[in-house]
Amino acid sequence: MKPYTDAAGKISIGVGRNLTDVGISEDEADYLLDNDISSILHQLVARIAIFGSLDTTRQNVLADMAMNLGIEGLLRFHKMLAAIEAHDFEKAADEMLDSKWATQVGKRATELAAMMRTGVA
């Protein structure tokens, strides 16, 4: 489902949830985020063969990037993924920082690259 404009001109989702006036609760936002994370993790397992054998920190780096870029966007990081496959986490981090994504997310890219290098959150 996608948001739509109802007959009164209000942005709505689902079965008449008025986002313009009512929005969503914090619990609903958390529920949606949990679903998004679960979906991304399933996609990472299915699409990146080495994902399951990575430590939790590096898995979290890839999940964070996939949440931002989408799985297809993450998969365009061919050199980074090849470096991860080779367990060359220094090169993987360098590839992360040598990207348009890094300039867009700024400090977050530096933090994630450090996590990729070290395996420490």
DSSP file (Angstrom, degrees, kcal/mol; ACC not computed):
  #  RESIDUE AA STRUCTURE BP1 BP2  ACC     N-H-->O    O-->H-N    N-H-->O    O-->H-N    TCO  KAPPA ALPHA  PHI   PSI    X-CA   Y-CA   Z-CA
    1    1 A M              0   0    0      0, 0.0    12,-0.0     0, 0.0     0, 0.0   0.000 360.0 360.0 360.0 146.3    0.0    0.0    0.0
    2    2 A K        -     0   0    0     12,-0.1    12,-0.1     1,-0.0    10,-0.1  -0.892 360.0 -89.1-124.3 156.7    1.0    3.5   -0.7
    3    3 A P        -     0   0    0      0, 0.0     2,-0.3     0, 0.0    10,-0.2  -0.284  47.6-173.9 -60.3 151.6   -0.2    6.8    0.7
    4    4 A Y  E     -A   12   0A   0      8,-2.7     8,-3.6     6,-0.1     2,-0.6  -0.943  29.2-109.9-141.9 163.1   -3.1    8.4   -1.2
    5    5 A T  E     -A   11   0A   0     -2,-0.3     6,-0.2     6,-0.2     8,-0.0  -0.876  38.1-144.4 -97.0 121.5   -5.0   11.6   -1.1
    6    6 A D    >   -     0   0    0      4,-3.0     3,-2.3    -2,-0.6    -1,-0.0  -0.111  33.9 -86.4 -79.3-178.8   -8.6   11.0    0.1
    7    7 A A  T 3  S+     0   0    0      1,-0.3    -1,-0.1     2,-0.1    -2,-0.0   0.759 129.3  53.3 -61.1 -25.9  -11.7   12.8   -1.0
    8    8 A A  T 3  S-     0   0    0      2,-0.1    -1,-0.3     0, 0.0     3,-0.1   0.380 121.8-105.9 -90.1   3.8  -11.2   15.6    1.5
    9    9 A G  S <  S+     0   0    0     -3,-2.3     2,-0.4     1,-0.3    -2,-0.1   0.647  75.1 139.4  83.3  14.7   -7.6   16.2    0.2
   10   10 A K        -     0   0    0      1,-0.0    -4,-3.0    10,-0.0     2,-0.4  -0.745  59.1-116.4 -95.3 139.2   -5.9   14.6    3.2
   11   11 A I  E     +A    5   0A   0     -2,-0.4     8,-2.1    -6,-0.2     9,-1.4  -0.617  48.3 173.6 -72.2 127.1   -2.9   12.3    2.8
   12   12 A S  E     -AB   4  18A   0     -8,-3.6    -8,-2.7    -2,-0.4     2,-0.3  -0.881  21.1-163.0-134.9 161.9   -4.0    8.9    4.0
   13   13 A I  E  >  - B   0  17A   0      4,-1.8     4,-2.4    -2,-0.3     3,-0.1  -0.924  57.7  -2.0-137.8 165.5   -2.8    5.3    4.2
   14   14 A G  T  4 S-     0   0    0     -2,-0.3     2,-0.8     1,-0.2   -12,-0.1  -0.269 126.7 -11.1  60.8-132.2   -4.3    1.9    4.8
   15   15 A V  T  4 S-     0   0    0      1,-0.1    -1,-0.2    -2,-0.0     0, 0.0  -0.578 129.7 -47.2-105.4  67.5   -8.0    2.0    5.4
   16   16 A G  T  4 S+     0   0    0     -2,-0.8     2,-0.6     1,-0.2    -2,-0.2   0.644  77.8 163.0  86.4  15.8   -8.6    5.7    5.8
   17   17 A R  E  <  -B   13   0A   0     -4,-2.4    -4,-1.8     1,-0.1     2,-1.0  -0.599  34.4-140.4 -70.7 116.3   -5.8    6.6    8.3
   18   18 A N  E  >> +B   12   0A   0     -2,-0.6     4,-2.0    -6,-0.2     5,-1.3  -0.675  25.7 176.7 -82.0 100.7   -5.6   10.4    8.0
   19   19 A L  T  45S+     0   0    0     -8,-2.1    -7,-0.2    -2,-1.0    -1,-0.2   0.828  74.4  63.0 -74.0 -31.7   -1.9   11.2    8.1
   20   20 A T  T  45S+     0   0    0     -9,-1.4    -1,-0.2     1,-0.2    -8,-0.1   0.927 123.2  14.5 -60.1 -46.7   -2.4   14.9    7.5
   21   21 A D  T  45S+     0   0    0    -10,-0.2    -2,-0.2     2,-0.1    -1,-0.2   0.775 140.6  27.5-100.4 -31.9   -4.4   15.4   10.7
   22   22 A V  T  <5S-     0   0    0     -4,-2.0    -3,-0.2     1,-0.1    -2,-0.1   0.823  77.5-179.8-103.4 -40.0   -3.8   12.3   12.8
   23   23 A G      < -     0   0    0     -5,-1.3     2,-0.3     2,-0.0    -1,-0.1  -0.362  41.2 -64.2  69.9-153.6   -0.4   11.0   11.8
   24   24 A I        -     0   0    0     -5,-0.1     2,-0.1    -2,-0.1    -5,-0.0  -0.937  46.2-112.3-130.8 156.8    0.9    7.8   13.5
   25   25 A S     >  -     0   0    0     -2,-0.3     4,-2.4     1,-0.1     5,-0.2  -0.323  30.9-108.0 -81.1 168.3    1.9    7.1   17.1
   26   26 A E  H  > S+     0   0    0      1,-0.2     4,-2.5     2,-0.2     5,-0.2   0.889 122.1  53.4 -62.8 -39.1    5.4    6.4   18.3
   27   27 A D  H  > S+     0   0    0      2,-0.2     4,-2.3     1,-0.2    -1,-0.2   0.903 109.2  48.6 -62.3 -40.8    4.4    2.8   18.8
   28   28 A E  H  > S+     0   0    0      2,-0.2     4,-2.4     1,-0.2    -2,-0.2   0.899 110.5  50.6 -66.4 -39.9    3.2    2.6   15.2
   29   29 A A  H  X S+     0   0    0     -4,-2.4     4,-2.4     2,-0.2    -2,-0.2   0.913 110.9  49.1 -63.1 -41.9    6.4    4.2   13.9
   30   30 A D  H  X S+     0   0    0     -4,-2.5     4,-2.8     2,-0.2    -2,-0.2   0.895 109.9  52.0 -63.3 -40.3    8.4    1.6   15.9
   31   31 A Y  H  X S+     0   0    0     -4,-2.3     4,-2.1     2,-0.2    -2,-0.2   0.922 110.8  47.2 -61.1 -45.5    6.3   -1.2   14.5
   32   32 A L  H  X S+     0   0    0     -4,-2.4     4,-2.4     2,-0.2    -2,-0.2   0.911 112.2  50.2 -63.5 -42.3    7.0    0.0   10.9
   33   33 A L  H  X S+     0   0    0     -4,-2.4     4,-2.8     2,-0.2     5,-0.2   0.925 108.6  51.9 -62.6 -44.8   10.7    0.4   11.7
   34   34 A D  H  X S+     0   0    0     -4,-2.8     4,-2.4     1,-0.2    -1,-0.2   0.910 111.2  47.9 -57.7 -42.3   10.8   -3.2   13.1
   35   35 A N  H  X S+     0   0    0     -4,-2.1     4,-2.3     2,-0.2    -1,-0.2   0.899 111.4  50.3 -65.0 -40.7    9.2   -4.4    9.9
   36   36 A D  H  X S+     0   0    0     -4,-2.4     4,-2.5     2,-0.2    -2,-0.2   0.920 111.8  47.6 -63.4 -44.0   11.6   -2.5    7.7
   37   37 A I  H  X S+     0   0    0     -4,-2.8     4,-2.7     2,-0.2     5,-0.2   0.925 111.8  50.0 -63.2 -45.5   14.6   -3.8    9.6
   38   38 A S  H  X S+     0   0    0     -4,-2.4     4,-2.1    -5,-0.2    -1,-0.2   0.909 111.7  48.7 -59.7 -42.9   13.3   -7.4    9.4
   39   39 A S  H  X S+     0   0    0     -4,-2.3     4,-2.2     2,-0.2    -2,-0.2   0.925 111.7  48.6 -63.8 -45.3   12.7   -7.0    5.6
   40   40 A I  H  X S+     0   0    0     -4,-2.5     4,-2.7     1,-0.2    -2,-0.2   0.921 110.5  51.2 -61.7 -44.7   16.2   -5.6    5.0
   41   41 A L  H  X S+     0   0    0     -4,-2.7     4,-2.3     1,-0.2    -1,-0.2   0.908 110.0  49.5 -61.6 -41.8   17.9   -8.3    7.0
   42   42 A H  H  X S+     0   0    0     -4,-2.1     4,-2.1     1,-0.2    -1,-0.2   0.912 112.3  48.2 -62.2 -42.0   16.0  -11.0    5.0
   43   43 A Q  H  X S+     0   0    0     -4,-2.2     4,-2.3     2,-0.2     5,-0.2   0.894 110.1  51.6 -66.1 -39.7   17.1   -9.3    1.8
   44   44 A L  H  X S+     0   0    0     -4,-2.7     4,-2.4     2,-0.2     7,-0.3   0.923 110.8  47.9 -63.2 -44.2   20.7   -9.1    2.9
   45   45 A V  H  < S+     0   0    0     -4,-2.3    -1,-0.2     1,-0.2    -2,-0.2   0.909 116.9  44.0 -60.8 -42.3   20.8  -12.8    3.8
   46   46 A A  H  < S+     0   0    0     -4,-2.1    -2,-0.2    -5,-0.2    -1,-0.2   0.809 123.5  33.3 -74.0 -30.3   19.2  -13.7    0.5
   47   47 A R  H  < S+     0   0    0     -4,-2.3     2,-0.6     1,-0.2    -2,-0.2   0.665 112.4  55.0-106.6 -18.9   21.3  -11.4   -1.7
   48   48 A I    ><  -     0   0    0     -4,-2.4     3,-1.7    -5,-0.2     4,-0.4  -0.910  65.3-161.1-122.1 103.8   24.8  -11.2    0.0
   49   49 A A  T 3  S+     0   0    0     -2,-0.6     3,-0.4     1,-0.3     4,-0.2   0.823  89.1  47.1 -54.9 -38.8   26.2  -14.7    0.4
   50   50 A I  T >> S+     0   0    0      1,-0.2     3,-1.5     2,-0.1     4,-0.7   0.589  84.5  96.6 -81.4  -9.7   28.8  -13.7    3.0
   51   51 A F  G X4 S+     0   0    0     -3,-1.7     3,-1.5    -7,-0.3    -1,-0.2   0.875  80.6  51.5 -50.7 -49.3   26.3  -11.7    5.2
   52   52 A G  G 34 S+     0   0    0     -3,-0.4    -1,-0.3    -4,-0.4    -2,-0.1   0.723 108.0  52.8 -64.8 -22.1   25.5  -14.5    7.6
   53   53 A S  G <4 S+     0   0    0     -3,-1.5    -1,-0.3    -4,-0.2    -2,-0.2   0.504  89.5  99.1 -92.8  -4.0   29.2  -15.2    8.3
   54   54 A L  S << S-     0   0    0     -3,-1.5    30,-0.0    -4,-0.7    -3,-0.0  -0.452  83.5-100.9 -77.7 154.7   30.0  -11.5    9.2
   55   55 A D     >  -     0   0    0     -2,-0.1     4,-2.2     1,-0.1     5,-0.2  -0.297  39.1-102.7 -68.0 163.2   30.3  -10.3   12.8
   56   56 A T  H  > S+     0   0    0      1,-0.2     4,-2.6     2,-0.2     5,-0.2   0.860 118.8  56.1 -59.0 -39.5   27.3   -8.4   14.1
   57   57 A T  H  > S+     0   0    0     62,-0.3     4,-1.9     1,-0.2    -1,-0.2   0.939 110.4  43.3 -61.1 -47.2   28.9   -5.0   13.8
   58   58 A R  H  > S+     0   0    0      1,-0.2     4,-2.1     2,-0.2    -1,-0.2   0.855 112.1  53.9 -70.2 -33.6   29.6   -5.5   10.1
   59   59 A Q  H  X S+     0   0    0     -4,-2.2     4,-2.5     1,-0.2    -1,-0.2   0.918 108.5  50.7 -60.8 -42.3   26.2   -6.9    9.5
   60   60 A N  H  X S+     0   0    0     -4,-2.6     4,-2.7     2,-0.2    -2,-0.2   0.861 106.4  54.6 -65.0 -35.7   24.8   -3.8   11.2
   61   61 A V  H  X S+     0   0    0     -4,-1.9     4,-2.5     2,-0.2    -1,-0.2   0.952 111.4  44.2 -61.1 -49.1   26.9   -1.5    8.9
   62   62 A L  H  X S+     0   0    0     -4,-2.1     4,-2.6     1,-0.2    -2,-0.2   0.890 113.6  50.9 -64.5 -38.6   25.4   -3.2    5.8
   63   63 A A  H  X S+     0   0    0     -4,-2.5     4,-2.4     2,-0.2    -1,-0.2   0.916 109.9  50.1 -64.5 -42.3   21.9   -3.1    7.2
   64   64 A D  H  X S+     0   0    0     -4,-2.7     4,-1.6     1,-0.2    -2,-0.2   0.936 112.9  46.3 -60.3 -47.3   22.3    0.6    8.0
   65   65 A M  H  X S+     0   0    0     -4,-2.5     4,-3.3     1,-0.2     5,-0.3   0.907 112.2  50.7 -62.7 -41.4   23.5    1.3    4.5
   66   66 A A  H  X S+     0   0    0     -4,-2.6     4,-2.4     1,-0.2    -1,-0.2   0.853 106.5  54.8 -66.7 -34.4   20.7   -0.8    3.0
   67   67 A M  H  < S+     0   0    0     -4,-2.4    -1,-0.2    -5,-0.2    -2,-0.2   0.884 117.1  37.9 -64.1 -36.1   18.1    1.0    5.0
   68   68 A N  H  < S+     0   0    0     -4,-1.6    -2,-0.2    -5,-0.2    -1,-0.2   0.903 131.2  26.0 -79.6 -44.2   19.4    4.3    3.6
   69   69 A L  H  X S-     0   0    0     -4,-3.3     4,-0.5    -5,-0.2    -3,-0.2   0.625 104.9-118.8 -96.2 -16.8   20.1    3.2    0.0
   70   70 A G  H  X  -     0   0    0     -4,-2.4     4,-2.2    -5,-0.3     5,-0.2  -0.003  38.7 -80.2  81.2 158.1   17.7    0.3   -0.4
   71   71 A I  H  > S+     0   0    0      1,-0.2     4,-2.3     2,-0.2     5,-0.1   0.893 132.9  52.0 -63.3 -39.4   19.0   -3.2   -1.2
   72   72 A E  H  > S+     0   0    0      1,-0.2     4,-0.6     2,-0.2    -1,-0.2   0.896 109.1  50.4 -65.6 -38.8   19.5   -2.4   -4.9
   73   73 A G  H >< S+     0   0    0     -4,-0.5     3,-0.9     1,-0.2    -1,-0.2   0.913 110.6  49.3 -63.5 -42.9   21.5    0.7   -4.0
   74   74 A L  H >< S+     0   0    0     -4,-2.2     3,-2.1     1,-0.2    -2,-0.2   0.900 104.2  59.3 -62.4 -40.9   23.7   -1.2   -1.6
   75   75 A L  H 3< S+     0   0    0     -4,-2.3    -1,-0.2     1,-0.3    -2,-0.2   0.655  91.7  69.6 -66.4 -13.9   24.3   -3.9   -4.2
   76   76 A R  T << S+     0   0    0     -3,-0.9     2,-1.8    -4,-0.6    -1,-0.3   0.558  74.1  89.1 -78.1  -7.3   25.8   -1.2   -6.5
   77   77 A F    <>  +     0   0    0     -3,-2.1     4,-2.6     1,-0.2     5,-0.2  -0.451  54.2 158.8 -84.5  63.3   28.8   -1.0   -4.1
   78   78 A H  H  >  +     0   0    0     -2,-1.8     4,-2.3     1,-0.2    -1,-0.2   0.891  68.0  46.3 -58.5 -46.4   30.5   -3.8   -6.1
   79   79 A K  H  > S+     0   0    0     -3,-0.3     4,-2.2     2,-0.2    -1,-0.2   0.895 113.3  49.5 -67.5 -39.3   34.1   -3.0   -5.0
   80   80 A M  H  > S+     0   0    0      2,-0.2     4,-2.4     1,-0.2    -2,-0.2   0.937 112.7  47.0 -63.3 -46.3   33.0   -2.7   -1.3
   81   81 A L  H  X S+     0   0    0     -4,-2.6     4,-2.5     1,-0.2    -2,-0.2   0.876 111.0  51.9 -65.7 -36.8   31.2   -6.0   -1.5
   82   82 A A  H  X S+     0   0    0     -4,-2.3     4,-1.6    -5,-0.2    -1,-0.2   0.902 109.9  49.8 -64.9 -39.9   34.1   -7.7   -3.2
   83   83 A A  H  <>S+     0   0    0     -4,-2.2     5,-3.1     2,-0.2    -2,-0.2   0.899 110.5  49.6 -65.1 -40.2   36.4   -6.4   -0.5
   84   84 A I  H ><5S+     0   0    0     -4,-2.4     3,-1.9     1,-0.2    -2,-0.2   0.930 108.0  53.6 -63.2 -44.2   34.1   -7.7    2.2
   85   85 A E  H 3<5S+     0   0    0     -4,-2.5    -1,-0.2     1,-0.3    -2,-0.2   0.854 110.9  46.8 -56.8 -35.5   34.0  -11.1    0.5
   86   86 A A  T 3<5S-     0   0    0     -4,-1.6    -1,-0.3    -5,-0.1    -2,-0.2   0.370 115.1-118.8 -87.1   4.0   37.8  -11.1    0.6
   87   87 A H  T < 5S+     0   0    0     -3,-1.9     2,-1.1     1,-0.2    -3,-0.2   0.781  70.1 139.9  60.0  28.5   37.7  -10.1    4.3
   88   88 A D     >< +     0   0    0     -5,-3.1     4,-2.1     1,-0.2    -1,-0.2  -0.715  18.9 166.9 -99.0  80.0   39.6   -6.9    3.3
   89   89 A F  H  >  +     0   0    0     -2,-1.1     4,-2.2     1,-0.2    -1,-0.2   0.740  69.7  60.8 -73.7 -23.7   37.7   -4.6    5.6
   90   90 A E  H  > S+     0   0    0      2,-0.2     4,-2.3     1,-0.2    -1,-0.2   0.955 109.5  42.4 -62.8 -50.1   40.2   -1.7    5.2
   91   91 A K  H  > S+     0   0    0      2,-0.2     4,-2.7     1,-0.2    -2,-0.2   0.894 111.9  55.1 -64.4 -40.0   39.4   -1.6    1.5
   92   92 A A  H  X S+     0   0    0     -4,-2.1     4,-2.0     1,-0.2    -1,-0.2   0.929 109.5  47.0 -58.7 -44.8   35.7   -2.1    2.1
   93   93 A A  H  X S+     0   0    0     -4,-2.2     4,-2.1     1,-0.2    -1,-0.2   0.910 110.8  51.9 -63.8 -42.0   35.8    1.0    4.4
   94   94 A D  H  X S+     0   0    0     -4,-2.3     4,-1.5     1,-0.2    -1,-0.2   0.906 109.0  50.6 -60.2 -41.5   37.8    3.0    1.8
   95   95 A E  H  < S+     0   0    0     -4,-2.7    -1,-0.2     1,-0.2    -2,-0.2   0.867 107.4  54.2 -65.1 -36.3   35.2    2.1   -0.9
   96   96 A M  H  < S+     0   0    0     -4,-2.0     6,-0.4     1,-0.2     3,-0.3   0.933 111.4  44.5 -60.4 -45.1   32.4    3.2    1.4
   97   97 A L  H  < S+     0   0    0     -4,-2.1     2,-1.1     1,-0.2    -1,-0.2   0.726 102.1  68.2 -75.2 -21.3   34.0    6.6    1.8
   98   98 A D  S  < S+     0   0    0     -4,-1.5     2,-0.3    -5,-0.2    -1,-0.2  -0.430  89.8  90.3 -93.9  59.1   34.8    7.0   -1.9
   99   99 A S  S  > S-     0   0    0     -2,-1.1     4,-1.2    -3,-0.3     3,-0.1  -0.975  84.7-116.0-150.7 159.0   31.2    7.3   -2.9
  100  100 A K  H  > S+     0   0    0     -2,-0.3     4,-1.8     1,-0.2     3,-0.2   0.871 115.2  62.5 -62.1 -37.8   28.4    9.8   -3.4
  101  101 A W  H  > S+     0   0    0      1,-0.2     4,-2.4     2,-0.2     5,-0.3   0.904  99.2  54.2 -54.5 -43.9   26.6    8.2   -0.5
  102  102 A A  H  > S+     0   0    0     -6,-0.4     4,-1.5     1,-0.2     7,-0.3   0.881 108.4  48.2 -61.8 -39.0   29.4    9.2    1.9
  103  103 A T  H  < S+     0   0    0     -4,-1.2    -1,-0.2     1,-0.2    -2,-0.2   0.834 112.5  50.4 -70.5 -29.4   29.1   12.8    0.8
  104  104 A Q  H  < S+     0   0    0     -4,-1.8    -2,-0.2     1,-0.2    -1,-0.2   0.886 118.6  34.3 -75.3 -38.9   25.4   12.7    1.3
  105  105 A V  H >< S-     0   0    0     -4,-2.4     3,-1.6     1,-0.2    -2,-0.2   0.561  88.0-177.6 -97.6  -8.2   25.4   11.1    4.8
  106  106 A G  T >X  +     0   0    0     -4,-1.5     4,-1.2    -5,-0.3     3,-1.2  -0.238  66.5  18.4  60.1-122.9   28.5   12.9    6.0
  107  107 A K  H 3> S+     0   0    0      1,-0.3     4,-2.4     2,-0.2    -1,-0.3   0.811 120.4  63.5 -55.8 -34.6   29.6   11.9    9.5
  108  108 A R  H <> S+     0   0    0     -3,-1.6     4,-2.7     1,-0.2    -1,-0.3   0.883 100.2  52.8 -60.8 -37.7   27.5    8.8    9.5
  109  109 A A  H <> S+     0   0    0     -3,-1.2     4,-2.6    -7,-0.3    -1,-0.2   0.910 108.5  50.0 -63.4 -42.1   29.6    7.4    6.6
  110  110 A T  H  X S+     0   0    0     -4,-1.2     4,-2.0     2,-0.2    -2,-0.2   0.909 112.3  47.7 -62.6 -42.3   32.8    8.0    8.6
  111  111 A E  H  X S+     0   0    0     -4,-2.4     4,-1.9     2,-0.2    -2,-0.2   0.928 113.9  45.9 -64.5 -45.8   31.3    6.2   11.6
  112  112 A L  H  X S+     0   0    0     -4,-2.7     4,-2.3     1,-0.2    -2,-0.2   0.880 110.7  53.2 -67.0 -37.5   30.1    3.3    9.6
  113  113 A A  H  X S+     0   0    0     -4,-2.6     4,-2.5     2,-0.2    -1,-0.2   0.902 108.1  51.0 -63.9 -40.3   33.5    3.0    7.8
  114  114 A A  H  X S+     0   0    0     -4,-2.0     4,-2.3     2,-0.2     6,-0.4   0.899 110.2  49.7 -62.4 -39.9   35.3    2.9   11.1
  115  115 A M  H  X S+     0   0    0     -4,-1.9     4,-2.7     1,-0.2     5,-0.2   0.887 110.5  50.3 -65.5 -38.7   32.9    0.1   12.2
  116  116 A M  H  < S+     0   0    0     -4,-2.3    -2,-0.2     1,-0.2    -1,-0.2   0.919 112.0  48.3 -64.7 -42.8   33.6   -1.8    9.0
  117  117 A R  H  < S+     0   0    0     -4,-2.5    -2,-0.2     1,-0.2    -1,-0.2   0.921 126.7  23.6 -60.5 -46.7   37.4   -1.4    9.5
  118  118 A T  H  < S-     0   0    0     -4,-2.3    -2,-0.2     2,-0.2    -3,-0.2   0.717  88.9-130.6 -99.4 -24.8   37.4   -2.6   13.1
  119  119 A G  S  < S+     0   0    0     -4,-2.7     2,-0.5    -5,-0.3   -62,-0.3   0.633  71.7 120.4  76.3  13.1   34.4   -4.7   13.6
  120  120 A V              0   0    0     -6,-0.4    -1,-0.3    -5,-0.2    -2,-0.2  -0.938 360.0 360.0-115.2 131.7   33.7   -2.6   16.7
  121  121 A A              0   0    0     -2,-0.5    -6,-0.1    -3,-0.1    -1,-0.1   0.461 360.0 360.0 -76.6 360.0   30.5   -0.6   17.2
